[in-house]
Amino acid sequence: MAITLLVVLVQDIPLGSYLVRVERDRLATSLERDAFLLSGRARQLLETGGPAPETVAAAVRDYGRASGARVVVVDRAGTAVATSDDDQSATGASYLSRPEISAALAGQITSGQRHSDTLGFDLVYVTVPVLSGENITGAVRLTYPASVVDDRVSGQLRVMWAVAGTTVLLAGLLAYVMAGAVTRRIKRLQKATELLAEGNLATRTEEEQGPPELRTLARSFNQMADRLEHLLQQQRGFASDASHQLRTPLTGLRLRLENAVDAVGNDPEGARVMVADSLEETYRLQRIIDGLLLLSRADSRQVDRKDVDLSEIARNRVEQWEALAEESGVRTVLDAVPEARVTAMPGAAEQIIDNLIDNALAVAPQDSEIRLVVRPDGASGGYELHVLDDGPGLSAEDRHRAFNRFWRGQSTSEGSGLGLAIVKQLAEASGAAASLEARTGGPGLDARVTFKAAPAPERNFDHRRNPTIPQKSTTARTADAP
């Protein structure tokens, strides 16, 4: 409101001065025009001399009554021959001492404002000569009290200031309403922030009320609250899962070590076996801890995704697992397109393939094969990774639960139960989707991860040179239907 008042003052003060000047100029122009009209009617009277006929005197009086101006018509000697006074007492008086009369009789048109000693107040006047051909036969003077002009100007200024005051009042009222609306939204957002700081993670604020800036702020607040609630739930879940899953192996490890201590003197061989079992239990603990830490990092970080070749990664991982698979009597087969550019979290594709192959080896019978397939996905435009085994498979309910942390199927008691949970979390962090399906055409399981295709690289062609046109690559054979 203060700014609006300042703007109005800065604008209206110069405007008021301008209106005063314009009103005075307009009045002077109007008086000058009327004076010339009266001089035209008085010209014949002044040419012949003598007292003014009644028609001229009546016209002068009528104009005076209608306009409020005082009219004096003088002859070439400066003597009044007609006035707008009702009693005509001023007729015959000499006005030659008035400077504006003298100037008009000299042929000048004068206007301005001066103080009248006779009347005792300021006058606004216009005086014009009465011409008969090239001769000056007299003059006509119109005068107004300056207070009349000031009253007219003051009236216009009052209207202008009334409009200005109304503008300021309406602006203040509108500002109060708008500020109240904004303040209420800010207070609600402040209250939501305080509730969130006190631990009420379900606190949210309205996103569709208020100006655009507050809507954006409310959306940002809700996103922050969602993210904070998600992170805290993950931390609580991590602590709960870790405490539950680590309790059993730690208890078993403690018992084995206590028994080993007791058996050292009496049964050295039994003590050695107990220590070996304890060492194996520590390996299990390490796997559980590594898996939990990997899940925690994937859950809590927003990482940049990179452009990777899924086919090349699959080839490298098959080579690394090939020796271990042969020891278990299982063959590894890769069926991949020459190149599959996808976006993924750094290292995620490698760990996804490793966990899927590890799970497949745990259930694959001897003389079977584990098939890795990398092929385009027609539905999404990305690429599919399939890891197919010849194991016993899972029911529909177990396939749905298999991605839960620490879930282990009945077909195996080994492992930490974190492999598929890690696969799902890494896939989501990479913008991919993981699922388990029954293998088509036989026993086994189809572990599928669908990645998004990487953006096509931009090629800048220089037409001044002979660019090499990239050739289409030949797609490898399509994998068997899973």
N, C-alpha and C positions, 0 to 999 in steps of 0.2 A: 504494500500500500504506500509506503514511503517513497518508493521508486516511482510509482504512478503519480503521486503528488508532485514530486520533483519534475517529472516530465511535463505535467500540466502547467506548472509555474514557468518553466523554461520556455514553453510554447506560447502560453497565453499572455504573459507580460509584454513581450514584443508585439503580439497581435493586438493587445489593447491600445498600445501607443499608435499602432498603424491605423486602427479603427478611429481613434480621435482625429488623426490627421486627415483621413479620408472623409470623415463626416464634416469637418470644417471646410475642406475643399469642395465637397458636394454642395454644402449650403452656400458658399461663396459663388459657385457657378450658377446655382438656382437664382440667387438674388441678382446676379449680373444679368441673367436672361430676363428676369421680370423687370429690371430697371430699364433695359432697352425697349421692352414692350411699352412701358409707361412713357418713355421718352418719345416714342413714336406718336402716342396719343396727345402728348403735350406740345409737339413741334409746331402745329398750326397756331396754338394759343400763344406761344412765345414769339412766333413770327409777327403776329398782329399787335401784340402788347395788350395791356389792359387786364382787368380782372379775369380770372378763369371762369369760363362758362360752367353752368351747373353740371353738365355731363362729365366734364373732366374732373371736377372736384368730387363728384359722386364716385367716379371710377377709382380715384385715389383713395377715398375713404373705404370703399368696398374691398379693395385689395388689402388695405391695412387691417380691416376687421377679419378677413379670411386668413391672412398669413400671420398676423401678429406682429408684422414689421411696421415701423414708422416711416412714412414716405414724406419727403420734402421736394417740391419742384421749385427751382429758383430761375430767375431770368439771367441775362448776361451780366447784370450788375450785382448778382448774388442775393437779390431780394426774393423772399418766398412768395410765390403766386398761388400755391396750393399745397395743402398738407393733409395728412390722414387724420388729424385731430378733429374730434367732433365739434369743438367750439370754434375752430378756425382762428384762434387767438394769435397763432404764430404767423398768420398771413401778413405780409408786409415787413416782417423782420428781416434783418440782414444776416446772411450766413457766410459772408465773404471771409470772415475770420477763421472759419473752419478750414483746416488745411486740405481736407479731401474735396471740399467745394472749390477751393481755389485751383487745385490740380485739375478737376474736371473742366472748369471753365477755360483752363489752358489746353484742353484737348486730351487729357490723360484719363484712362480708366483706372480707378484705384479701389483697393479692397484691403481689409485688414481689421485690426482690433485696437482700440484706444480707450483711454479713460475720459469720461465726460464730466467736466467740472460742474456743468449746469445740473446734470441729472444725479451725479454722485456715484455712478457705477460704470463698468466697462461696457463698451459697445462694439458689436461686430457690424461693419459697414461695407457698402458697395456704392460707388458714385460713378455715373457715366455722363458724358456730355450729350447735349441735345443738338443734333446737327441739322442745318438747313442748307443743303448743298455743301459748300466748303466752309460755311460760316457756323460758328458756335453761338446758338441763341440762348443757351441756358444749361441747366444740369438737373439730374434726378439723383437723389440719395435715398437709399434704403438702409435702415439700421435695425439691428436686433440687440436686445440685451444679451451680453455674453453668457449670462446664467441660463438663458433658454437653450443656447447651443450646448452648454455643459450638461443641462438636464437630458437633452436628447442623446448625447454621447454616453452619459451615465446610464441611461436606460438600456442602451445596447450593451454596455459593459456588464450591467447587472445580468442581462440575459446570458451573455457569454460566460460569466463566472458561475451562474446557476447551472449551465450545462457542464462546466468544468467540475463543479462540486458534485453534481450527479454522477459524472463519469468516475470521479475518485471514489464516491460512495459505493457505486456498483462494482468497481474494480476491487475495493476492499472486501465487499461482501463475497464476491466470487473467489477472491484469494483465500478468504477465511474458509469457505466451503471446500475448495480444492485442497488447501493445506490440512484441513481436518480429515479429509478422506485419505490423503497420503500419510498423515500422522497415525491414523488408526491402523493402516496397513503396516506401517513400520513398527508400531507397538505390538501388533500381533506377531510379526516376524521376530521381534525382540523376545516376546514371551516364548515363542517356539524355540528360539535359541537357548533361552535359560532352561527350559524343560529338557532339551537335548543334553545340555551340560550337566544337568542333575541326574542323567542316566536314563531318561525316558526315551528309548530308542524308537518308539513308534510315533514320535511327534513328527507331524508334517504340517505344512502351511498351504493355503489356497494359491493356486497358480494362475487362475483366470480372472482375478480381480485387480483393479488398480491400473495405473499407467504402465506402458510397455517396460520401462526400466525396472519397476517393482516386480512385474511378472517374471522378467528374466532373473532377477535376484531370487525370487521365490523358487523358480525351477532349479537354480544353482544350489539353493539351500536343501531342497528335497533330494537332489542328486547326491549331495554330500551326506545327508542323513541316511539315504539308502546304502551308500558305499560304506559308511561307518558301521551301520547295523550289520551289513554283510561281513565286514572284516572282524567285528567282535564275535559274531556267531561262529565264524571259521576258527578264530582263536580258541573259543570255548570248546568247539568240536575237536580241535586238534589236541587241546589239553586232556579232554575226556578220553579220546581215542588212545592217546599216548599212554595215559595212566592205566587204562584198562588192558591194553595189549602188552605193555611192558611188564606188568605185574607178574604174569604167569612165567615167562622165561627167566625173569630175575629170581623168582622164588625157586624155580627148578635149578638154576645155576648155583644159588646159595646152598641148597640141599646137597647137590653133587659135590661141591667143594668141601662142605662139612664132612660128608662121608669119606671123601678122599683123604682128608686130614686124619680121620680115625683109622683108615686102612693103611696108612703109609708104613707103619711098623709091622703089622700082622700080615697084610696081603698087598705087597708092592704091585703085583700085576693088576689086581682089582683097582688099586689106586690110580694106576696109569690109565686104565680104561675110563675111570670116572673123570680124570682130568681131560682125556680126549673128548668125552661127551660134553664136558663143560666148555671146551674150546669150540665145539660145534654149536653149542648154545649161544656163545658170544657172536659167532658168525650170523646166527639168526637175528640176534639183537641188532647187530650192525645193519642188516638188511632192512629191518623194520624202521630203525632210526633214519637211515638214508631215504627210505620211501616217504616217511613223514616229513622230513625236511624238504624233499622235492615237491611234495604236495603243498606245503606251506609257502614255498617260494612262488609256485605257480598261482596260488590263490591270492596272494597279497600284492603282487606287482602287476603293473600295466607295462608290458614290454613292447618294444617295437618289433613288428614282424618283418621278415626278410624274404627275399625271392630265392627259392632253392629248387634244385632239380630232384624231384621225388624219385625218379627212375634211377638216377646215379646213386642216391643214398641207399635205395633198396639193394642195388648191386653190391655196394660196399658191405652192408650189414649181412647179406647172405654169405659173402666170402668169409666174414668173421665167425659166423655161426656154423659154417659147414663142417669143420672138424669135430666140434662137440656133437653135432647131430649124427655124424657117422659113428661116433662112439656109442650112441644110443640106438644105432641101427635104423636111423631115420634119414630119408633123403630130403634135400632142400631143392626146390625148383623155382626159378624166377621166370615170370612171363610179364614183361613190361614194355611199354612203348619206348622208343629211343630217347625221348625227352618229355618230361612232365614238369613244367615250371609252375610252382605253387607258392603261396605265401604261408609262412609258419614262423612260430617263435623260434629263435636260435636254439638248435639242439633238440627241438621237440620231435621232429620227424625221426631222428635216430633213436631216441628213447622210446617212442611209440612202437617202432618196429621191433626193438630189442624186447620190450615187455610182451608183445604179442607172440613173438617166436618162442620166448621163454615159457609162456603159458601153453603154447601148442606142444612143445617138447614134453611138458609135464604129463600130457594126456595121450600123446601119439603112441600107438603100438609099434612094435618092431616091424621092420620091412614095410612101413608106410611112408608117406611123403607129406611134407609141409610145402604148400604152394603159395608163393607170393605173387600177386597180380597187381599191376599198376596200369590203369586204363582210363580213358576219358569218361566223364560222367555227362551223358547227354542231357539230363534234367537240369543240372545246375551250371553246366559249362566249365566245371572244374575237373578234378581227377580223383579217382577212387583207388584206395589201397585196400586189398583183400589179403588176409592171412587165413588159409584154409587148412584144416587138419582132418585126419581120419579117426579122431577120438570118439568117445561115446556121445558127445554133444550135451546139450542142456535143454531142460524144459523151457517153455515160454516164460514161466514165472521166474525160473533161475536166471534166464538170460536178462530179464529186467533187473534183477537184484544183483547181478554179477559186478556192476560198476560201483556198488557200495563199498566203502572202506572196510577192510578186514573180512570181507565175505570170501569164503572158500567153499568150493563145490564138494560134493560127497566123493567124487572120483579121485581127489587128491587131498592129502593132509599137509603137504609140504607148502612152503612159501609163507609170505606174510599176509596175503590177502589184499595187497595194495596195488598189484600190477595193473589191473583193469581200471581202478580208480585213478591211477596216475595217467593211464592212456586217455581217459575221458577228460581229466583236468587239462592236460597238455593240448588235447585237441581243441577244447573250448578256448584256451589261451591263444591258439593259432587261428581261430575263426573257423575251425573244422567241426565235423560232427562224427561221433563214434557210435557204433551199434553192433549188436550181436544177432546173427541170423542162423537158422538151421541150414546146413549145407544142402543144396539141391542135388538130387540124384544119388544120395548115399549118406552114410553116417558122418558125423563130424560137425564142425562148427565153422561159420564164416564170420570172422572178425573184420568189420568194415569201418574205414575212416575216410570220409569225403572231405577233401581239401578244396579251397577256393583257388582258382587259377590266378597266377601272377599277372599284373597288367602288362600288356604288350609293350616292349621297348619302342621308343620313338626313333624313327630313322630319318635323318636329314640328308636329302639327296642334293648334290651339287650338279646342276645341269651343265656346268662348264666342263665337267669331266665325264668319263664313261663309267657310271656306277655299276657295281656288280649286283645283279638281281638275285636275291636269295632264292634258292631252290626249295621246293617242298620236300620235307623229309618223308621217308617211307615208314609207315607205321608197322610195328611188329605185330605178330599174330595175336589174335584176341584170346584171352584166357577162357578156359572152360567155364561154363555157367556155374556160379557157386551154388 
